[in-house]
Amino acid sequence: MFKCHWLEESQHARMDHLETLRAFSDEGREDTDAAIDDLIALVVAVDGLLQAQTGLDVDNFERYLGRSLGATVERQVYAGVLAAKRYTFIESGVTHPNFQELFQMVSTPAQQARVQSELGPVLASAA
């Protein structure tokens, strides 16, 4: 059953890849720039949610322990949990070879540099 589900999901991924190529083949530079803006905004929004959730996770951890971690340890735990969440929910996707290949095909070097520049801090902290 899991194999059938995996095969079905892989078909969706292949169809999404083809649909992305089709959608970007007819777009002008302005539309592609808007898509880059949307990508950046989406990743920034997800990162904001991850930061908020990490704060709640650290608070819950302290509650579970029944004591405060102290400012220094709390910052370290927060940084570690946030890095793990960023890797899981952002970096593992945008650094995947299939995403990178598709992104290279549908964006210009200037757009790629812009994404790296604006999202670099988020991705660097996940490394």
N, C-alpha and C positions, 0 to 999 in steps of 0.2 A: 504494500500500500504506500509506504514512504517513497519507494522508487517511482511509482506512478505520479505521486505528487511532485517529486523533484523534477521529473521529466516535463510535467505540465508547466511548472514555474520556469524551467529553462526555456521553454517555448515562448513564454511571455517575455522573457529577457531578450530573446532574439527578435521577436516582433517589435519590441520597444526600440531596439537598436535600428532596425530598418525604418520604423516610423520617424525616428529622430532624423535620420539621414534624409528622408523624404521631406520632412517639414523644413529643414534648414537648407535644402537645395534651392528652394524658390524664394527664400527670404532675402531681403536687402540688408545692408550693413546696419541700418537703424534698428530693424527688428532683432537682429542678432545682438546688438548692443543692449536692447531691452531685455533679451533673454539672459544675458550676462548679469545685468542689474538684478534680475529676479533670482538668479542662482546665488549671487552674493547675499542678497537680502534673506533668502531662505536659510542659508548656512548660518548667517548671523543670528537669525531668529531661533533656530534650533540650538545654537550655542547659548543664547540667553536663557532658554528653557533648561538646558543642562546645568548652567550655573545656579539657577534658582533651585533645581532639584538637588543639586549637590549640597547646597546650604541646608536644605531640609534634611537630607540624609545625615549630615554631620550632627545637626541638632538631635535627630532621632537616636543616633549612636550614643551621644552624650546622655540622653535620657535613659537609654538601655543600660549604660554603665552606672547610672546614678551619680554621676559626677561630671564636672567640667574637665575638659582636656587641657585647658590653659591655652592662652593665645598662640604660642609658638607651635605646639602640637596640633592645635585645631587648624592652623594655616597649612601645616604639612599634610594632614589628613585630607583637608579640602582640596589641596593641589593634586594629591594622588588620585582621589576619587574623580575629580574633574578631568584629569588626564585620561583616566580609564574610560570615562563616559565619552569624551571627545574622540578617542580612538575607535570605540565601538560604534558610535552613531554618526560620525562625520568622516574621520580620516580613513577608516577601512573601506569606505565607499569611494571617496574621491581619489584615492591613490590606487584603486584596483586597476590592473592593466586594461581590462575591457572598457572601463569608464575613461581612462586616460587616452586610449586609442580613439574612442568616439569623440571625446572633447577636442583632441588635436584635429580631427577631421572637420568639425563644424565651427571652429573658432579660429580667429587670426592670432598670430604671435602677440600682437598688442593686447588683445583681449585675454589671452592666457597669462600674460605678464600682470595685467590688472587684477585678475582673480588671485594670482599668487601674492601680489602685493597686499591686497585687502584682506585675504584670508590667511596669509602667512602666519600672523601671530596666533591664530586659533590652532592651526595645524602644527606649528612649532611646539606649542605647549603640550600637544598630545603625543609628541615623539618620546 
